[in-house]
Amino acid sequence: TVHAEEAAADAARLMARLGVERLPVVDEEERLVGIVTRRDLLRVFLRPDPEIRRRIREEVLADAMDLPPDAVDVHVLDGVVTLAGRLRRRSQASMLRR
């Protein structure tokens, strides 16, 4: 079982460790309040391609690296990100790869 207040990542780790596809969810008194499946947990972590692209442009390029959002071409297909362009410093490219 997993407790309702536990994080989704903890439930996912438990499911992977036990090799199960479903976990009963219990409250603080150990009463059944639901079932969580691998599919439920996967939804928490999956993001559509346009959202990934937007977040990279806004949060990584603009906010974290202080670059214009269009400084690098960002292409996302099925969750795989491809970056293209030129930057002033090699260290910036290394940071983007991470």
VENZIHU-V134353 format. One record per residue. N is the residue number from 1. PHI is phi in radians with two decimals (none if undefined). Layout:
BEGIN
[[N PHI] [N PHI]]
END
This chain:
BEGIN
[[1 none] [2 -2.31] [3 -1.44] [4 -1.01] [5 -1.48] [6 -1.28] [7 -1.23] [8 -1.02] [9 -1.10] [10 -1.15] [11 -1.12] [12 -1.11] [13 -1.08] [14 -1.10] [15 -1.09] [16 -1.15] [17 -1.12] [18 -1.50] [19 1.21] [20 -1.95] [21 -1.78] [22 -2.46] [23 -2.30] [24 -1.19] [25 -1.87] [26 -2.10] [27 -1.56] [28 -1.15] [29 -1.78] [30 1.14] [31 -1.56] [32 -1.14] [33 -2.10] [34 2.94] [35 -2.29] [36 -1.97] [37 -1.99] [38 -1.01] [39 -1.07] [40 -1.03] [41 -1.21] [42 -1.10] [43 -1.03] [44 -1.13] [45 -1.71] [46 -1.43] [47 -2.26] [48 -1.18] [49 -0.91] [50 -1.06] [51 -1.22] [52 -1.05] [53 -1.04] [54 -1.06] [55 -1.16] [56 -1.13] [57 -1.13] [58 -1.41] [59 -1.49] [60 -1.58] [61 -1.14] [62 -1.31] [63 -1.35] [64 -1.31] [65 -1.85] [66 0.98] [67 -1.94] [68 -1.09] [69 -1.01] [70 -1.73] [71 -1.12] [72 -2.35] [73 -1.30] [74 -2.03] [75 -2.06] [76 -2.28] [77 -2.40] [78 0.96] [79 1.44] [80 -1.68] [81 -1.72] [82 -2.13] [83 -1.95] [84 -2.46] [85 2.49] [86 -2.16] [87 -2.10] [88 -1.22] [89 -2.14] [90 -1.10] [91 -1.09] [92 -1.15] [93 -1.11] [94 -1.09] [95 -1.11] [96 -1.13] [97 -1.06] [98 -1.27]]
END
